[in-house]
Amino acid sequence: MTRLSHTSMYGPQILAALSGGSEDAALIRSAHRLAERDQLPWGAVHVDKGDNDADRRLALEQGASRVALLGGDMHWIQGQNRQAELLHFAEEKRVATLLVGHPRPYGWRFWRRSLNERLLRGGGSFDLVMIAETRKRPRFTPHRTWARPQLRELLIAGSSSLLALAAAGLLQTWLELANLSLVFLAAVLASAALAGTRAAMLSVLLGFLFFNFFFTQPRFTLVILETEQLLTVSFFLLVAAVVGQLAGTGRRRLYALRHSREQSQRLLAYSRSLAAATDRDQVCTISLSTIERWLHTPVAFLEVEPDASQPRIQQAIPQGTVLDASALSDASWSWQHQRPSGVGTGQVDEIAPNWRMLPLISRGRSIGLVAIKLGERHTPLDPEHEALLESFTSQMAMALERTRLVSELESTKISEENERLRSALLSSVSHDLRTPLASIIGSASSLRDLESQLSTQDKKELLAGVLSESERLDRYIQNLLDMTRLGHGTLRIERDWVSLDDLVSAAVQRLGPERDSIELQRDWAMNLPLLHVHPALIEQALLNVLDNAARFSPPGGLVWIQGRLDADCQQLEIRVVDQGPGIPPDRREVVFDMFQTGSDGDRSRYGSGLGLAICKGMVAAHGGSVNARLGPHGVGTMITLYLPLPDMQHPQCRESQHAD
């Protein structure tokens, strides 16, 4: 057997063909080991021909869960020819190795080729590996289990055959004997469609007896004398049996597909709900409520807390559900052994006969327990319900693990962000605070050591420098304090009525020496409405914007302060326009983040990168917003503060509406 090189990664490179038999576990283990050894993606596939019974479907669901836990992908294919579907899927996905189970001995069915032989005859550009079970497989012995016919099947088969007899009796004068057999064939089809294969076979038998007894010569006997009539009756019996079998099989497959679709839709809705869950409590609530609505029995989620010795109920539906001491002991056993226990499991049933404990396993450890009070149900769970319940719990375990990983990732990101902010803050303190302190120390030491040598003018200049740098240092410290208050949510908004003119005048007065290096120009109407804000906070926000504009404007540059109402008269816009170098488009949103002091833009020369961040936080605390845009005529920067106005209509708005 020649191994081909497969470099494409369209799908699993190692594929296990599952059948729902006892060899599936060995196939999954072998595929996982090969994938781990060669570091290749792997998965499993099952060709569903629609004839799987409940036990086989349960085994397939368990196999799919095992594949998912081991990191593989499960694929389901609908088709009637398993060999052809496997070959087509393997070629389509560029599978390198296909694993199949050891063929079962077929006893007297010597003419049937095994799947391995058919795959070899069909060819394919992949390695075909046959996996045998470690335990000895019992010899195949064909047998059938006959279930007692139900009353509904007997009634449908009998009534359809009697109706066919009546119809044939009415039509016998117009139809030939061969055509009359079609009436009884219709009864067989009706029985198969309404009640299944057994009813169809019973209808075939009744139709054969009625047809032979009432319509063949001699009548009212089961004897057939004419060869032509014997052939007609024989062909009717053969065709009716084949058609009944096909119709019954089609009905069974239709019901199986319908049931499978319902189960798939239920699982899909459940998966979508879990995908939208963001934390552990939501996952538990969704899972428990889904299981409770489905089984109509109390259900609870348990886990072992760090300071506890046995599992405790964290959530339960309905609320107030409690577990007695024996049930808690059962839960401890399941937690320690990572195996189900209780009703229907064969493990410690005598301890807690009403509850079943299902451990949630992830990465080889228990992350919780689902307790279901199955002892109150009148009927035990069938294999299909068992498979669905296992799917629910396995998806719950994966969702809980996902939320845990997301929580840990979020904590890690927060820690990294705190560390980054801490480093930036230390850098800001060590650089931005050291500069004014050095100037203050230098000026003060000069005044102390050289007082007799300095002129009056020199002393005034040194004192002015000390005052200027002290004000600058005060602004830096105030910014740090304000950002701390904003970050911890302790900033209190004590509103008062204030005019725009008063806010601008106070901010300009606090601007410091930078005010002398620029030309300020104010532009707003005198009848603008009053603002209902915290005056000190908005003054500080406006001061930070003005300080930013002054520091990056050229000497003697013009800084405009404009105020106007928006189109809806809902906000007051305060615009500060400078003639600086401007902010690149990709940084106009970033400049309002903390410690953003890049090499370009308005905040690149001095400062700790807190001024505009504090401005944004203070304005947002009042329900407003702030943005940065290119200045008029493509020069400088325009930073606009949007402050909401009280719920009243301003005269300017009324005049504008009256003019319209």
C-alpha positions as CSV (number, residue, x, y, z in Angstrom):
1,M,0.0,0.0,0.0
2,T,1.5,3.3,-1.1
3,R,1.2,6.4,1.1
4,L,0.5,9.6,-0.9
5,S,1.6,13.0,0.2
6,H,-1.3,15.2,1.3
7,T,-0.5,18.9,1.9
8,S,-4.0,20.3,1.5
9,M,-5.8,21.1,4.8
10,Y,-9.4,21.2,3.5
11,G,-10.5,18.8,6.2
12,P,-9.5,16.0,8.6
13,Q,-6.3,14.2,7.4
14,I,-7.1,11.2,9.6
15,L,-10.7,9.9,9.5
16,A,-12.4,7.1,11.4
17,A,-15.5,5.5,9.9
18,L,-18.0,4.9,12.7
19,S,-20.8,2.4,12.3
20,G,-22.4,2.5,15.8
21,G,-20.9,-0.9,16.7
22,S,-18.7,-1.9,19.6
23,E,-15.6,-1.3,17.5
24,D,-16.2,2.5,17.4
25,A,-14.3,3.2,20.6
26,A,-11.2,1.5,19.3
27,L,-11.5,3.4,16.0
28,I,-11.7,6.8,17.9
29,R,-8.7,5.9,20.2
30,S,-6.6,4.9,17.2
31,A,-7.5,8.0,15.1
32,H,-6.7,10.2,18.1
33,R,-3.3,8.6,18.7
34,L,-2.3,8.8,15.1
35,A,-3.3,12.5,14.9
36,E,-1.4,13.3,18.1
37,R,1.7,11.5,16.8
38,D,1.7,13.2,13.4
39,Q,0.2,16.5,14.6
40,L,-2.6,16.3,12.0
41,P,-6.3,17.2,12.2
42,W,-8.6,14.3,12.6
43,G,-12.3,13.4,12.8
44,A,-14.9,10.8,12.4
45,V,-17.7,10.1,9.9
46,H,-20.9,8.1,9.9
47,V,-23.0,7.3,6.8
48,D,-26.7,7.2,8.0
49,K,-28.8,5.0,5.8
50,G,-31.9,5.6,7.9
51,D,-32.0,2.1,9.4
52,N,-30.2,2.7,12.7
53,D,-32.1,1.4,15.8
54,A,-32.3,3.2,19.1
55,D,-29.2,1.4,20.6
56,R,-27.1,2.1,17.6
57,R,-28.1,5.8,17.6
58,L,-27.2,6.0,21.3
59,A,-23.8,4.5,20.5
60,L,-23.2,6.9,17.7
61,E,-24.1,9.9,19.9
62,Q,-21.7,8.7,22.6
63,G,-19.0,8.2,19.9
64,A,-19.7,11.8,18.6
65,S,-19.3,13.2,22.1
66,R,-16.1,11.3,22.6
67,V,-14.7,12.6,19.3
68,A,-15.6,16.2,20.4
69,L,-13.9,15.8,23.8
70,L,-10.8,14.5,22.1
71,G,-10.6,17.5,19.7
72,G,-11.9,15.9,16.5
73,D,-14.7,16.8,14.1
74,M,-17.8,14.7,13.6
75,H,-19.4,14.4,10.2
76,W,-22.8,13.0,9.4
77,I,-23.6,11.9,5.8
78,Q,-27.0,10.7,4.5
79,G,-26.8,8.0,1.9
80,Q,-27.7,4.4,1.0
81,N,-24.3,3.2,-0.2
82,R,-21.8,3.4,2.6
83,Q,-18.8,2.5,0.4
84,A,-19.5,5.1,-2.2
85,E,-20.3,7.9,0.3
86,L,-17.1,7.2,2.2
87,L,-15.0,7.2,-0.9
88,H,-16.6,10.4,-2.1
89,F,-16.1,12.2,1.3
90,A,-12.5,11.0,1.6
91,E,-11.6,12.3,-1.9
92,E,-13.5,15.6,-1.3
93,K,-11.7,16.3,2.0
94,R,-8.3,15.0,0.9
95,V,-8.2,12.4,3.6
96,A,-4.8,10.8,4.1
97,T,-5.7,7.9,6.3
98,L,-9.1,6.2,6.6
99,L,-9.7,3.9,9.6
100,V,-12.4,1.2,9.5
101,G,-13.4,-1.5,11.9
102,H,-12.7,-5.2,11.7
103,P,-15.5,-6.8,9.6
104,R,-18.0,-8.9,11.5
105,P,-18.4,-12.6,10.5
106,Y,-21.5,-12.9,8.5
107,G,-22.2,-16.7,9.0
108,W,-24.3,-18.0,6.2
109,R,-24.2,-14.6,4.3
110,F,-21.2,-15.7,2.4
111,W,-22.0,-13.7,-0.7
112,R,-21.8,-10.3,1.1
113,R,-18.4,-8.5,0.9
114,S,-17.1,-6.6,3.9
115,L,-16.7,-2.9,3.8
116,N,-12.9,-3.2,3.7
117,E,-13.1,-5.3,0.6
118,R,-15.5,-3.0,-1.1
119,L,-13.3,0.1,-0.2
120,L,-10.2,-1.7,-1.6
121,R,-12.1,-2.6,-4.8
122,G,-13.3,1.0,-5.1
123,G,-9.8,2.5,-4.8
124,G,-8.9,5.8,-3.4
125,S,-5.8,8.0,-2.8
126,F,-5.6,7.3,0.9
127,D,-4.3,4.8,3.3
128,L,-6.8,2.2,4.5
129,V,-6.2,1.0,8.0
130,M,-8.3,-1.8,9.6
131,I,-8.7,-1.6,13.4
132,A,-9.5,-4.7,15.4
133,E,-11.0,-4.7,18.9
134,T,-8.8,-5.8,21.8
135,R,-11.5,-8.1,23.2
136,K,-12.8,-11.2,21.4
137,R,-15.9,-10.5,19.3
138,P,-18.7,-13.1,19.6
139,R,-19.6,-15.1,16.6
140,F,-22.4,-13.6,14.6
141,T,-25.7,-15.6,14.9
142,P,-28.6,-14.2,12.9
143,H,-31.8,-13.9,14.9
144,R,-34.9,-11.8,14.9
145,T,-37.0,-10.5,17.8
146,W,-40.7,-10.6,17.0
147,A,-42.8,-8.0,18.8
148,R,-46.4,-8.6,19.5
149,P,-48.6,-6.8,16.9
150,Q,-50.4,-3.8,18.2
151,L,-54.2,-3.4,18.0
152,R,-53.9,-0.4,15.8
153,E,-51.9,-2.4,13.2
154,L,-54.5,-5.2,13.2
155,L,-57.4,-2.8,12.8
156,I,-55.7,-0.8,9.9
157,A,-54.6,-4.0,8.1
158,G,-58.1,-5.6,8.5
159,S,-60.1,-2.6,7.5
160,S,-58.0,-1.7,4.5
161,S,-58.2,-5.3,3.3
162,L,-62.0,-5.4,3.8
163,L,-62.4,-2.1,1.9
164,A,-60.3,-3.5,-0.9
165,L,-62.5,-6.6,-1.0
166,A,-65.6,-4.5,-1.3
167,A,-64.1,-2.3,-4.0
168,A,-63.0,-5.4,-5.9
169,G,-66.4,-6.9,-5.6
170,L,-68.0,-3.8,-7.2
171,L,-65.4,-3.6,-10.0
172,Q,-65.1,-7.3,-10.9
173,T,-67.6,-7.0,-13.8
174,W,-65.5,-4.2,-15.4
175,L,-62.0,-5.3,-14.6
176,E,-60.0,-8.4,-15.4
177,L,-58.6,-10.6,-12.7
178,A,-55.0,-9.2,-13.0
179,N,-56.3,-5.7,-12.6
180,L,-58.4,-6.6,-9.6
181,S,-55.1,-7.5,-7.8
182,L,-54.1,-3.8,-8.0
183,V,-57.0,-3.0,-5.6
184,F,-55.6,-5.2,-2.9
185,L,-52.1,-3.8,-3.7
186,A,-53.5,-0.4,-2.8
187,A,-54.7,-1.8,0.5
188,V,-51.1,-3.0,1.2
189,L,-49.7,0.5,0.4
190,A,-52.3,2.1,2.7
191,S,-51.5,-0.3,5.6
192,A,-47.8,0.4,5.2
193,A,-48.2,4.1,5.1
194,L,-50.6,4.2,8.1
195,A,-49.2,1.5,10.4
196,G,-45.8,0.2,9.1
197,T,-44.3,-2.9,7.7
198,R,-46.1,-5.5,10.0
199,A,-49.5,-4.1,9.1
200,A,-48.5,-4.2,5.4
201,M,-47.4,-7.9,5.7
202,L,-50.7,-8.7,7.4
203,S,-52.6,-6.9,4.6
204,V,-50.6,-8.9,2.1
205,L,-51.7,-12.2,3.7
206,L,-55.4,-11.1,3.9
207,G,-55.3,-9.8,0.4
208,F,-53.9,-13.0,-0.9
209,L,-56.6,-15.0,0.9
210,F,-59.5,-12.7,-0.2
211,F,-58.3,-12.6,-3.7
212,N,-57.9,-16.4,-4.0
213,F,-61.1,-17.2,-2.1
214,F,-63.5,-14.8,-3.8
215,F,-62.2,-14.2,-7.3
216,T,-60.3,-17.2,-8.6
217,Q,-61.9,-20.3,-10.0
218,P,-63.3,-22.3,-8.4
219,R,-64.7,-19.6,-6.1
220,F,-65.0,-19.8,-2.3
221,T,-62.1,-22.2,-2.2
222,L,-58.3,-21.8,-1.9
223,V,-57.8,-24.1,-4.8
224,I,-56.5,-22.7,-8.1
225,L,-57.0,-24.8,-11.2
226,E,-56.0,-22.5,-14.0
227,T,-52.3,-21.8,-14.7
228,E,-53.0,-18.2,-15.7
229,Q,-54.8,-17.5,-12.4
230,L,-52.0,-19.2,-10.4
231,L,-49.5,-16.9,-12.1
232,T,-51.7,-13.8,-11.3
233,V,-52.0,-14.7,-7.7
234,S,-48.3,-15.6,-7.3
235,F,-47.2,-12.3,-8.9
236,F,-49.7,-10.4,-6.7
237,L,-48.2,-12.0,-3.6
238,L,-44.7,-11.3,-4.7
239,V,-45.3,-7.7,-5.7
240,A,-47.4,-7.0,-2.7
241,A,-44.7,-8.3,-0.3
242,V,-42.0,-6.3,-2.0
243,V,-44.1,-3.1,-2.1
244,G,-45.2,-3.5,1.5
245,Q,-41.7,-4.0,2.7
246,L,-40.5,-0.9,0.7
247,A,-43.4,1.2,1.8
248,G,-43.0,0.2,5.5
249,T,-39.3,0.8,5.4
250,G,-39.9,4.2,3.8
251,R,-42.4,5.1,6.5
252,R,-39.9,4.0,9.2
253,R,-37.1,6.1,7.7
254,L,-39.4,9.1,7.3
255,Y,-40.3,8.9,11.0
256,A,-36.7,8.5,11.9
257,L,-35.7,11.5,9.8
258,R,-38.5,13.5,11.3
259,H,-37.5,12.6,14.8
260,S,-33.8,13.3,14.0
261,R,-34.8,16.7,12.6
262,E,-36.7,17.5,15.8
263,Q,-33.8,16.4,17.9
264,S,-31.4,18.4,15.8
265,Q,-33.6,21.5,16.0
266,R,-33.8,21.1,19.8
267,L,-30.0,20.7,20.0
268,L,-29.5,23.7,17.7
269,A,-31.7,26.0,19.7
270,Y,-29.9,24.8,22.9
271,S,-26.5,25.4,21.3
272,R,-27.5,28.9,20.2
273,S,-28.7,29.7,23.7
274,L,-25.4,28.5,25.2
275,A,-23.4,30.4,22.6
276,A,-25.1,33.6,23.7
277,A,-24.4,33.0,27.4
278,T,-21.6,35.2,28.7
279,D,-21.0,33.8,32.2
280,R,-21.3,30.6,34.3
281,D,-24.7,31.5,35.8
282,Q,-26.3,32.0,32.4
283,V,-25.0,28.7,31.1
284,C,-26.4,26.9,34.2
285,T,-29.7,28.6,33.9
286,I,-30.1,27.8,30.2
287,S,-29.1,24.2,30.6
288,L,-31.2,23.5,33.7
289,S,-34.3,25.1,32.3
290,T,-33.9,23.2,29.0
291,I,-33.6,19.9,30.7
292,E,-36.5,20.6,33.1
293,R,-38.8,21.6,30.2
294,W,-37.9,18.5,28.3
295,L,-38.1,15.9,31.1
296,H,-40.6,17.7,33.4
297,T,-38.7,16.8,36.5
298,P,-36.6,18.7,39.0
299,V,-33.0,19.3,38.0
300,A,-30.0,20.9,39.8
301,F,-26.4,21.9,39.2
302,L,-23.8,21.0,41.9
303,E,-20.2,21.7,42.4
304,V,-17.6,21.3,45.1
305,E,-16.5,24.7,46.6
306,P,-12.9,25.1,47.7
307,D,-13.9,25.0,51.4
308,A,-16.4,22.2,51.1
309,S,-16.0,18.4,51.3
310,Q,-18.9,17.4,49.1
311,P,-20.9,19.0,46.2
312,R,-23.4,21.6,47.0
313,I,-26.4,22.9,45.0
314,Q,-25.5,26.1,43.1
315,Q,-28.7,26.4,41.0
316,A,-31.9,24.4,40.9
317,I,-35.2,24.3,38.9
318,P,-37.7,24.6,40.5
319,Q,-36.1,26.8,43.1
320,G,-36.0,25.3,46.6
321,T,-35.1,21.9,45.3
322,V,-33.0,20.0,47.9
323,L,-31.0,16.8,48.0
324,D,-31.1,14.5,51.0
325,A,-27.9,13.0,52.6
326,S,-28.0,9.9,50.4
327,A,-28.3,11.9,47.2
328,L,-25.3,14.1,48.3
329,S,-23.3,11.0,49.0
330,D,-24.2,9.7,45.6
331,A,-23.0,13.1,44.1
332,S,-19.7,12.8,46.0
333,W,-19.1,9.3,44.5
334,S,-19.8,10.6,41.0
335,W,-17.5,13.7,41.5
336,Q,-14.6,11.5,42.7
337,H,-15.0,8.7,40.1
338,Q,-16.1,11.0,37.2
339,R,-18.9,8.5,36.4
340,P,-22.7,8.7,36.3
341,S,-24.6,7.2,39.2
342,G,-28.1,6.8,40.4
343,V,-31.3,5.9,38.5
344,G,-30.6,3.8,35.3
345,T,-26.8,3.7,35.6
346,G,-26.3,0.6,37.7
347,Q,-24.1,2.5,40.1
348,V,-25.1,3.0,43.8
349,D,-28.8,2.9,42.9
350,E,-29.7,1.7,46.4
351,I,-28.2,4.9,47.9
352,A,-30.2,7.5,46.0
353,P,-33.0,5.8,44.1
354,N,-34.7,9.0,42.9
355,W,-31.8,10.9,41.5
356,R,-29.3,10.5,38.7
357,M,-25.9,12.2,38.9
358,L,-24.2,13.2,35.7
359,P,-20.6,14.5,36.1
360,L,-19.5,17.3,33.7
361,I,-16.0,16.5,32.6
362,S,-13.6,18.8,30.9
363,R,-9.9,18.2,30.3
364,G,-10.0,15.2,32.5
365,R,-11.4,17.0,35.6
366,S,-14.9,17.4,37.0
367,I,-16.3,20.9,36.7
368,G,-19.7,20.2,38.0
369,L,-22.6,17.8,38.4
370,V,-26.1,17.7,37.0
371,A,-28.7,16.0,39.2
372,I,-31.9,14.9,37.6
373,K,-34.8,13.4,39.7
374,L,-35.7,10.6,37.2
375,G,-37.2,8.5,40.0
376,E,-40.4,10.5,39.7
377,R,-40.9,9.7,36.0
378,H,-43.5,7.0,35.2
379,T,-41.4,5.6,32.3
380,P,-37.6,5.2,32.1
381,L,-35.6,7.0,29.4
382,D,-35.3,5.2,26.1
383,P,-31.9,5.1,24.2
384,E,-32.8,8.2,22.1
385,H,-33.6,10.2,25.3
386,E,-30.4,9.0,26.8
387,A,-28.4,10.1,23.8
388,L,-30.0,13.5,23.8
389,L,-29.4,13.9,27.5
390,E,-25.7,13.1,27.0
391,S,-25.5,15.7,24.3
392,F,-27.1,18.3,26.6
393,T,-24.7,17.6,29.4
394,S,-21.6,17.5,27.1
395,Q,-22.5,20.8,25.5
396,M,-23.1,22.3,29.0
397,A,-19.6,21.1,30.1
398,M,-18.0,22.7,27.0
399,A,-19.9,26.0,27.6
400,L,-18.8,26.1,31.2
401,E,-15.3,25.5,30.2
402,R,-15.6,28.2,27.6
403,T,-16.9,30.8,30.0
404,R,-14.1,29.9,32.5
405,L,-11.5,30.4,29.8
406,V,-13.1,33.7,28.7
407,S,-13.2,34.9,32.3
408,E,-9.5,34.0,32.8
409,L,-8.6,35.7,29.5
410,E,-10.5,38.8,30.6
411,S,-8.7,38.8,34.0
412,T,-5.4,38.5,32.2
413,K,-6.2,41.4,29.8
414,I,-7.3,43.5,32.8
415,S,-4.1,42.7,34.6
416,E,-2.1,43.6,31.5
417,E,-4.0,46.8,31.1
418,N,-3.5,47.8,34.7
419,E,0.2,47.0,34.4
420,R,0.4,49.1,31.2
421,L,-1.4,52.0,32.9
422,R,0.8,51.7,36.0
423,S,3.9,51.8,33.9
424,A,2.6,54.8,31.9
425,L,1.6,56.6,35.1
426,L,5.1,56.0,36.6
427,S,6.6,57.3,33.4
428,S,4.4,60.4,33.5
429,V,5.2,61.1,37.2
430,S,8.9,60.6,36.6
431,H,9.1,62.8,33.6
432,D,6.2,65.3,33.5
433,L,6.4,66.1,37.2
434,R,10.2,66.1,37.4
435,T,10.5,68.9,34.8
436,P,8.5,71.6,36.7
437,L,10.0,70.5,40.0
438,A,13.5,70.9,38.6
439,S,12.6,74.4,37.4
440,I,11.1,75.3,40.8
441,I,14.1,73.9,42.7
442,G,16.6,75.7,40.3
443,S,14.8,79.0,40.7
444,A,14.4,78.7,44.4
445,S,18.1,77.8,44.9
446,S,19.2,80.7,42.8
447,L,17.1,83.1,44.9
448,R,18.6,81.6,48.0
449,D,22.3,81.4,47.0
450,L,22.6,84.4,44.6
451,E,20.2,86.8,46.3
452,S,22.8,89.5,46.7
453,Q,24.0,89.3,43.1
454,L,20.6,89.4,41.5
455,S,18.8,92.5,40.4
456,T,15.2,93.2,41.2
457,Q,14.2,92.3,37.6
458,D,16.0,89.0,37.8
459,K,14.3,88.1,41.1
460,K,10.9,88.9,39.6
461,E,11.7,86.7,36.6
462,L,12.8,83.8,38.9
463,L,9.7,84.2,41.1
464,A,7.5,84.3,37.9
465,G,9.1,81.1,36.8
466,V,8.5,79.5,40.1
467,L,4.9,80.5,40.0
468,S,4.4,79.4,36.4
469,E,6.0,75.9,37.0
470,S,4.0,75.5,40.2
471,E,0.8,76.2,38.3
472,R,1.9,73.7,35.7
473,L,2.7,71.1,38.4
474,D,-0.7,71.8,40.0
475,R,-2.5,71.1,36.7
476,Y,-0.6,67.8,36.3
477,I,-1.4,66.6,39.8
478,Q,-5.1,67.8,39.3
479,N,-5.3,65.7,36.1
480,L,-4.0,62.6,37.9
481,L,-6.5,63.1,40.7
482,D,-9.4,63.7,38.4
483,M,-8.5,60.6,36.3
484,T,-8.3,58.5,39.5
485,R,-11.8,59.8,40.5
486,L,-13.2,59.0,37.1
487,G,-11.7,55.5,37.1
488,H,-13.1,54.6,40.5
489,G,-16.5,56.2,39.8
490,T,-16.3,58.6,42.8
491,L,-16.8,61.7,40.8
492,R,-19.9,63.5,42.0
493,I,-21.9,65.8,39.7
494,E,-23.2,68.8,41.7
495,R,-25.0,70.8,39.0
496,D,-25.5,74.5,38.9
497,W,-26.6,77.1,36.3
498,V,-23.7,78.8,34.6
499,S,-23.2,80.7,31.4
500,L,-20.7,79.9,28.6
501,D,-19.1,83.3,29.1
502,D,-18.3,82.6,32.7
503,L,-16.9,79.1,32.0
504,V,-14.6,80.4,29.2
505,S,-13.4,83.4,31.3
506,A,-12.5,81.2,34.3
507,A,-10.7,78.6,32.1
508,V,-8.7,81.4,30.3
509,Q,-7.8,83.0,33.6
510,R,-6.3,79.6,34.7
511,L,-4.5,79.0,31.5
512,G,-1.2,80.4,32.8
513,P,1.8,81.6,30.7
514,E,0.6,79.8,27.6
515,R,-2.1,82.5,27.3
516,D,0.5,85.2,26.5
517,S,1.8,83.2,23.5
518,I,-1.5,83.0,21.6
519,E,-4.3,85.2,20.5
520,L,-7.7,84.2,21.8
521,Q,-10.8,85.0,19.9
522,R,-14.4,84.4,21.2
523,D,-17.4,83.9,19.0
524,W,-20.9,83.2,20.4
525,A,-24.3,84.8,20.7
526,M,-25.0,86.7,23.9
527,N,-28.4,85.0,24.3
528,L,-27.2,81.4,24.5
529,P,-29.0,79.4,27.2
530,L,-27.5,78.6,30.5
531,L,-25.8,75.3,31.1
532,H,-27.0,73.1,34.0
533,V,-23.6,71.4,34.8
534,H,-20.9,71.1,37.4
535,P,-19.1,74.4,36.8
536,A,-15.7,73.3,38.1
537,L,-15.6,70.0,36.1
538,I,-16.6,71.6,32.8
539,E,-14.2,74.5,33.5
540,Q,-11.4,71.9,33.9
541,A,-12.4,70.1,30.7
542,L,-12.4,73.3,28.8
543,L,-9.1,74.3,30.4
544,N,-7.5,71.0,29.2
545,V,-8.6,71.6,25.7
546,L,-7.4,75.2,25.7
547,D,-4.0,74.2,27.2
548,N,-3.7,71.5,24.5
549,A,-4.5,74.1,21.7
550,A,-2.1,76.7,23.2
551,R,0.9,74.4,23.5
552,F,0.7,73.3,19.9
553,S,-0.2,76.6,18.3
554,P,2.7,78.6,16.7
555,P,3.8,81.7,18.6
556,G,1.2,84.4,18.1
557,G,-1.2,81.8,16.7
558,L,-4.9,82.3,16.8
559,V,-7.2,80.1,18.9
560,W,-11.0,80.4,18.3
561,I,-13.5,79.6,21.0
562,Q,-17.0,79.3,19.4
563,G,-20.3,78.5,21.0
564,R,-23.6,77.6,19.2
565,L,-26.7,75.5,19.4
566,D,-27.1,72.3,17.4
567,A,-29.8,71.9,14.8
568,D,-32.3,70.4,17.2
569,C,-31.5,72.8,20.0
570,Q,-30.8,69.9,22.3
571,Q,-27.0,70.5,22.8
572,L,-24.6,73.4,23.1
573,E,-21.5,73.0,21.0
574,I,-18.2,74.5,22.3
575,R,-15.6,74.5,19.6
576,V,-11.9,75.2,20.2
577,V,-10.0,75.7,16.9
578,D,-6.2,76.1,16.8
579,Q,-3.6,76.6,14.0
580,G,-1.3,73.7,15.1
581,P,0.0,70.8,13.1
582,G,-3.3,68.9,13.3
583,I,-4.1,65.3,14.2
584,P,-3.8,62.5,11.6
585,P,-7.2,60.9,10.8
586,D,-6.2,57.5,12.3
587,R,-5.5,59.1,15.7
588,R,-8.5,61.4,16.1
589,E,-10.3,58.8,18.2
590,V,-7.2,57.5,20.0
591,V,-6.2,61.0,21.4
592,F,-9.0,60.8,23.9
593,D,-7.5,57.6,25.5
594,M,-5.2,57.8,28.5
595,F,-1.5,58.2,28.0
596,Q,-1.7,58.7,24.3
597,T,1.3,60.9,23.6
598,G,2.4,59.6,20.2
599,S,5.0,61.3,18.0
600,D,2.4,63.0,15.9
601,G,-0.6,65.1,16.7
602,D,-1.6,67.7,19.2
603,R,-0.5,65.8,22.3
604,S,2.9,64.7,21.2
605,R,5.2,67.4,22.7
606,Y,4.4,67.7,26.3
607,G,2.1,66.3,29.0
608,S,1.2,63.0,30.4
609,G,-1.6,62.2,27.9
610,L,-4.3,62.7,30.4
611,G,-5.8,66.1,29.5
612,L,-8.1,65.1,26.7
613,A,-8.9,61.8,28.4
614,I,-10.1,63.7,31.5
615,C,-12.0,66.1,29.2
616,K,-13.9,63.2,27.6
617,G,-14.7,61.6,31.0
618,M,-16.0,64.8,32.5
619,V,-18.1,65.7,29.5
620,A,-19.4,62.1,29.3
621,A,-20.4,62.3,33.0
622,H,-22.8,65.1,32.1
623,G,-24.3,63.0,29.2
624,G,-22.3,64.8,26.5
625,S,-19.5,63.9,24.1
626,V,-16.4,65.2,22.5
627,N,-14.6,64.7,19.2
628,A,-11.6,66.0,17.2
629,R,-11.7,67.0,13.5
630,L,-9.6,68.9,11.0
631,G,-9.7,72.6,11.4
632,P,-11.3,75.1,8.9
633,H,-9.5,75.3,5.5
634,G,-7.6,72.2,6.4
635,V,-5.4,73.9,9.0
636,G,-5.1,72.9,12.7
637,T,-7.5,71.0,14.8
638,M,-11.1,71.6,16.0
639,I,-12.1,69.9,19.2
640,T,-15.9,70.1,19.9
641,L,-17.6,69.6,23.3
642,Y,-21.3,68.7,23.1
643,L,-23.1,69.5,26.3
644,P,-26.9,68.6,26.7
645,L,-29.2,71.5,27.4
646,P,-32.1,71.4,29.9
647,D,-35.5,70.2,28.6
648,M,-36.7,73.6,27.5
649,Q,-37.0,75.4,24.2
650,H,-34.6,78.3,23.7
651,P,-35.8,81.6,22.1
652,Q,-33.3,81.0,19.2
653,C,-35.1,77.7,18.4
654,R,-38.5,79.3,18.5
655,E,-37.4,82.1,16.2
656,S,-35.9,79.6,13.8
657,Q,-39.1,77.5,13.8
658,H,-41.2,80.7,13.3
659,A,-39.0,81.7,10.4
660,D,-39.5,78.3,8.8
